[in-house]
Amino acid sequence: MKKNYKTINIPNVQNYMSLFVSTISLFNLLVNIDKKLNILLIGLHCAVDLLLTKNKEIIIHHIVTLGIISFFMYNSIPVEPFINQIDTYISVEISSIFLVLREWYHNEIIDMFFILFFVYTRIYLYSVNIIYDYSFYNNIINYIDNPLKFVWYWGSTYGLYALNIYWTTVICKKFVKPFKQYLFNNITTEFILQYTYFSSLLWSVYNYTKNNHTNNYYVVDILGQTILSVSSYKYHETLKILYIEGNTSPDIIQKTEHMWDYLNDILSIYLRILGSSYVNLCNIDNTFFILFVLFLNGISSSYSYLKYIINLKLNNDTFHMNDSSEKFMIINFLIGSNILLNTIMSTLYLPSTKEAYCLRVNLLIIFIIISLVSLVKPFYTMNHLIIHIFLFIQTILLVKTNLIVNNMREMV
């Protein structure tokens, strides 16, 4: 007689495993039993769940978590000197208790506790105890003695942080959705966006001149920002007109003149970021090769970008500004990779101080936030305006970086 075996419910198995590990983690934080064993348990859970899950975000989460745990284990890093960091790594599991309960019981109170613990442990505590802790940074770099370990640890650490920020933007989008009707419409948003870069330009001029430096190279950054401000004004004015004419999702390459407004705006971004890098590196010895690499990278990215857009135009394809397709992912990658490389190079010669360390971290986090807000679009019609606000913050940080590096040069 054939036996009937019940089909195993894989999601339930995953939920029970997650609930068990997160509950043990919470208990361990309260009574302080064995932190190292707890970390190993979290690693075991991630390894097993990798075999079960099909969710790409969870796969990334498990890989970067295993990256952090394996780094600590491989290098035999003791628990005691890093107790705050170990506790933080363990504490991020607490929100999973409420994540599982949300699967079983649809309850607003559970949702509230999930969001509360998620933001507190995965964003606030992770930022304070791991990302921004300068003492921890100075201690952990003693275990990073080659490029592989650098990528291994910092890639995993910032990979988990970026994933948590991504999930935060998704949560934010759900919060904003009921209030969509109260947000600025596309016309109002584009009207404001016409002028946002001018605020960055004025702020930069003020700060460069206020410091009374004799470095005439600052004018290169100012020139780049001026060109970007004008091109941005023209591009967003075009979009505003298209929205006024009733286009709910303008095709920016349908008319050649509109396409060039868009191209000029993006190419101005390349020019502006390259100009900032030049100001940062031009007075430092032996940086010609770095500047040359950045210039070639900018040229190749610009060419790839232009070729991509023009091919869309020649093939009578569309490029709608509210589109979330692969087209925008390609464009964002071309622009983002160039900005990230230039940003990293701009912080290369900062001094070994806490202020300089925080500048590096802030610039990287701003880049991550801008990238994820562009991807998730949590603010709907005001999304681009929020991005410009973060770009203004990025300008403040880049100008400060340029001033610090050039101050160092003048003191030599």
N, C-alpha and C positions, 0 to 999 in steps of 0.2 A: 504494500500500500504506500502510495507516494505521500511524503510528509510535506506540509505547507509551512514554510518558514516566513515569518513576517519580514517585510522589507525594512532594512535599517534606515531610520530617518536621520540622514547625515546632518542637516541643520540643527536638529535637536542634540545630537552628539557634540557638535561644535559649541552650542550654547551651554551645555552642561560642563564641558571642559573649561570654557571661558569663565563661567560663574565660579567654578572650583578654584581656579588659579587666582582670580581677582579677589575672592573672599579670603583665601590664604594670605594674599598680599596685604589686604587691609588688616587682618589679624596680626600679621608680623610687624606692621608699622606701629600697631597699638601696644604690643607686648614685647617686641624686640627679641625674637627667637633666634633666627639664623638668616642673615641677609644674603649670604653667598648661596645658600641652598635655595632661597627664594628666587634669586636671579637664574639659577640653573633650571628651576621649575618653569619659569617664564620662557626660557630658551627652549625647553623640551616641548612646551605647549605650542610655541611658534613653529617648531620643526614638524610636529605631527599635523598641525592644522594646515601647513603648506601642502600636505598630501591630500587634503580634503576640500579646501576652498577653491572656488573658481572666480572669486571676486578679485579683480586686478588691484584694487586699493589695499585690500587685506594682504595680498601677496607681497606688495611693496612694503607694507608695514612689518610683516614678519621677516623679510629679508634684511631691512635696515636694523630691526631690533636684534636679530641674530648677529649682525655685523658689530653692534656695540658690545653685546655680551661676549662674543668670541674674541674681540680685541682685549677686553679685560682679562679673560681666561688665558689667552695665549701669552700675554705679557706678565702673567702672575701678579697683577696689580692688587695690592692689599686693600681691604675694605675700609679700615679705620681712617686713613687720611682722606678718603673720599666718601665719608658716610652721608653727607648732605646730598651728594650726587646719586649715590646708590639708592637712598631713600626716595629721591625724585624719580629715578627710573622705575622703582617699584610702585610709587604712588600713581603713575599714569594708568595703572591697571584698574584703579578703583572705579573709574567711570564705566568700565565694562560691566560692572554689576548691574547698573541701571540700564545699560544698553541691552543686556539680555532680558531684564524684566520688561523692557519696552516691547520686546518680541512676544512676550507672553500676556502682558496686561497693558492695554492701551489706556494710559492714565496720564493726565496733565501734570500731576504731582511728580510722577516718575520722570516725565520729560524734563521738568524743571530741575530735579536733582541731577539728572544726567548732564544737562548743559552746565550746571553750576560746577560739578566736579570735573567735567571735561575742560572747561576754560581755566579753572583754578589750577589743576595739576598739569595739564598738557601744554598750556600756554604760559600762565603766570609763573608757577614753580619751575618749569623747565627753562624759562627765560632767565629767571633770577639765579638759580643754582647751577645751571649748566652753560647757557649761551653767554650770559654777561658776567659770570664770576671770573674775574681776572686772576685770582689766586689759584682757582682750579685750572685755568688755562696754563699758568706757569708751571703747575705740577704735572699736568698730563702730557705736556710737550716733552718732558724728560723720557717718556716712553715711545716717542715718535722720532725714530732715528733714520728713516728713509722715506722716499716718496710714496711707496706702497702703503706704509702704515699711516701716512698723512691722509691719503685718499680713503683708506679703510676706516679710520676713526671719524674724521671730519665729514666724510661723505655719508656715513651712517648717522651721525649725530644731527647734521643739518637735514638729511633726508627725512628722518623722523619728525623733525621740527617743521619742515615744509609741508609734510603730509598733514600734520595737526593744524597748521594754518589753513591748508586747503579745506579740511573738514569744517573749520571755523567759518570760512566764507560760505560753505554750503548751508550751515546752520543759520548764518546771517541772512542768506537769501530767503530762507523760509520765514524768518521774522519780518523781513521787509515786504514780502509779497502781499499781505493784507493791506498794506499802506501805499500800494502802487499809485492809487488815484491821487494821493497827496504829494507825490514827487513832482519835480519840474518836468514839463513835457519836453519833447525833443527840440522844439523851437527855442524855448527859454534856455535849455542846457547849451545848445550851440551858440546862442548869443553870448553867454558868459564865457564859454570856451574860447571865443575870439580874443579875449583879453588876458587870459590867465598867465600865459607865458611872459607877458609884459611885466607882471608883478615879480617874476623870477629875475628878469633882466634888471629891473630897478633895484631889487635887493642885492644883486651881485655887484652892480656899479657902486652902490653905497658902501658895501663891505670891503671891496677892493680899495676904494679911495680912502675910506676911514682909517685904514691901517698905515697909510702914508708910505707905502713901499715904492722903491724906485724900479721895480721889475716891470719893464714895459711890455713883457709878454702877456700880462693880464688882458691886454686889449684883444688878444686872439680869442680868449674865452668870451669876452664881451661881444666881439664881432659875431661869433658863432651863435650866441644867444639872441642877438639882434635879428640875424637872418631867420632863425627858427621862430621868433615871435611874429615876424611879418608873414612868413609862409603859413604858420598856424592860423593867424588871423584870416588870411585869404581862404584857406581850406575850410575852416568852420563857418565862415560867411557863406561859402558855396553850399555847404550842408544845410545851413539855416534856410537858405532860399529854396532848396529842394524840398525841405519839410513844409515850408509855407505853401508851396505849390501843390501839396497834397501827397507827396511821396512818403509812404510810411516806412519804407526800407529802400533808400536811394541806391541805385546802381551807379557807383562812383566812376566806372569806366565806360559807361554808355556813350557819353559825350567826351571828345578828346580834351576839351578845355578843363572839364571837371577832373579827368584822369590826371592831368598834369598838375592841378592844384594838390591832388593827393600825393603824387610822386614827389613834388617839391617839398611837401611837409615831411615826408619820411626821409628823404635825402638830407634835409636840414637837421634832422635828429642825428644822423650819422656824422655830419659836419660838426655839430655842437659838441657831441661826446668826444670826438677826436681832438677838437680844439682844447677842451678841458684837460685831456690827457697830455697834450703838448705843453700846456702851461705848467702842469705838474712835473713833467720830466725834463724839460728843455735845459734847465740849469744844473742838472745832475750829470756827473761824469759817466761816460761809458753807457749811456742809455740810447745811443743812436740806433742800435740794433732793435731795441724794444719798440721805439717809435716807428721804425721801418716796418716791423711786423704788424703793429697796429694799423699803419697806413695801408699795407697790403690787405689785411683782413677787412678793413673798411671798404676798399675798392672791390674786393671779391664779393663781399656781402651786397654792396650796392648794385654790382653788375647782375648778380643772381636775382636780386629783388626786381630790378628793372626788366630783366628778361622774362621773369615769371609774369609780371603784370602785363607787359606788352604782348606776350603770347596769348594771354587771356583775351586781350582786345582783338588781336588778329584772328583768333578763332571764334569771334563773336560770342564769347562766353560772358557770364555776368559776374559781378563782384559787389554784392549787396552789403551795406555797412552793418546791417543787423543780422548778417549770416553767421552761423556758428559752425560752418563746415571746415573741411580740411584746408581750404584755401587760407583761412585766417590763421590756422595753426602753423602753416608754412611761413607766412609773413611774420608772425610773432616770433618764430624760432630764428629767422634770419636777423631780425632787429634785436631780439633779446640776447642772442649769443654774442653779438658785437658789443652791446652795452655792457654785458657781464664781463667780457674780457678787458675792456677799457677801464671799467670800475676796479677790477682786481689790480691792474697795472698801476692805477692812480694811487692805490694804497700800499704799493710795494715798498716805498721808501719812507713810510711813516716811522717815527721813533718807537722804541719799545716802552711805551707808557700806557697807563690805563686809559687815558683820554684817546690815544691813537687806536688802541684795541677796540674801544667802544665805537669809534668812527667806522672801522672796518666792519664790525658786526652790524651796525645800523645800516650801512650802505647795502650789505648783502641782504638783510631782512627787507629793506624797502624794495629791492629788486624782486625778491620772492613774492611780496605782497602785490606789487604791480602786475607781475606775471599771472598770479592766481586770480586776482580781481578781473583781469582781462579774460581769463579762461571761464570763470564761473558766472561772471556778470551778476553779482548779488544786488546791485543797486539799480538794475533795469535802465530806465531812460537817463538816470543820472550817473551811470557807471563811468563814463568817460570823464566826467567832471571830478569824480572821486580819484580817478587815476591821475589827473592833473594836480590834484592836491598833494598826492604822494610824490609826484615829480617835482613839485615845488620844494618839498622836504629834501628830496634827493639833491637838488641844486644847492640848498643850504649846506648839506654835508660835503658836497664836492668842492665848493668854494672854501670851506673850512679846511679841507684836506690840502688844497693848493696853497693856502696861506701858511699852514704848518710846515709843509715840505720846503717852501721857499724861505721861510724864516730860518730853518735849519741851514740852508745853503748860505744865507747871508751871514750867519754866525761863524761859518768856517773860515 
